[in-house]
Amino acid sequence: MVRNASLVQDIARQRIDRLINMAAEKASSRPDLSRRYISMALTISRRTRVRIPRSQKRLFCKKCTTFLLPGKTARVRVRQHRSPHISVCCLVCGHVKRYPLRRSG
């Protein structure tokens, strides 16, 4: 049986998207289930070699796979020292991720 790689990757993208959306729905009521959904999405991504979009990658902690809700599971700050960036700190594990701000003009 011949596997069609593009079909497999398309199905994987759909499942990853669905799992991350389900994690967002359950993040406040069932954080354990939300973490499980995200870990399943990461497993599918690794096995099928499908990248998770940047917009969805920023929704969860890379270290502990907790869905990041500002004020509840994450602290979000805009920092000016070094170069301007947004600092997102996971309140579960303490991991800090910095996203650079681009200057317009």
N, C-alpha and C positions, 0 to 999 in steps of 0.2 A: 504494500500500500504506500503510495507516494504522498508525502505531506506537502501541502501548499503553504510555504512560509509566510506569505503575505496574509493568508486567511487566518493562520494561527496568531500572527501579531495583531491583526485587527480584533479578533476575539479577546486577546489578552488586554488590549487597550480599553475595550468596553468593560471588561470585568474589573480592571484596576480603577476606572472611573466610577463604576458602581460601588465598589468597596469603599472608596474614599468618601463618596457622598453618604453612604450608610454610616461611616465613622463620624461624619459631621453631625448627622442626626442624633446619634447616640452619645455624643461627647459629654453632654452635661448630665444626662441621667444615668448612663452606664459606661463609665470610663474604661473599665476592664474589657468590655465588648468592643469599644472603639479602638483600643490598642490592638486587639486581635484582628480586627478588620484591616488595620494599617499593616500589620505584620504579614497578613495574607497577601495584600496588594504588593508588598515589597518582594515576597517570595515569587509571585507570578512574574513580576518585572525582571527579576534575576534569571529565572529559568527560561524565559522567552526572549531575553535580551531586548526588552522594550523600555525605553526611557519614560520616566514619570515627568510630566510637564512641570516647568519651574513654578507655575502658579499653584500647583497642587503639592509640590515638594515642600513649599514654605508653610504648609498647614500643619505639619507634624514635626516633632523633635527627632532628629537623626539618631540620637543616642538611645533614647528609651521608647520611641514610637508613640509618645503621648500626643493626642490631638491638641494643638495649641489654641486655647481660647484666651484672648487678651483679658487680663483682670482675674481670671480664674486659674488657668494652668500656665499662663505666660505673662511676662512683664515686657512691655514694648516701650523703648525709649529712643528718642532722636538725639544722637551725640554729635558734638562738633570737634572734639579733640582728635588728633591724628588727621584723618580726613572725615568729612561728614558721612555719617552712616546711621542706619537703624539697627539698634541692638535688641534682639529678642532673647530673653532668658527663660528657660523652662523652669517652672517652679517645682517640678517633680524631681528632676535629677540635677538641676543647676547648670546644665549645658547652655552656653551662650553662643549665638550665631549672629554674625554681623553682615548686613547687606549694605553695600556702598550706595550713596546717593549721587546721582549724576547732576552736574551743574548745567543748567540750561542757559544758553546765551552765547 
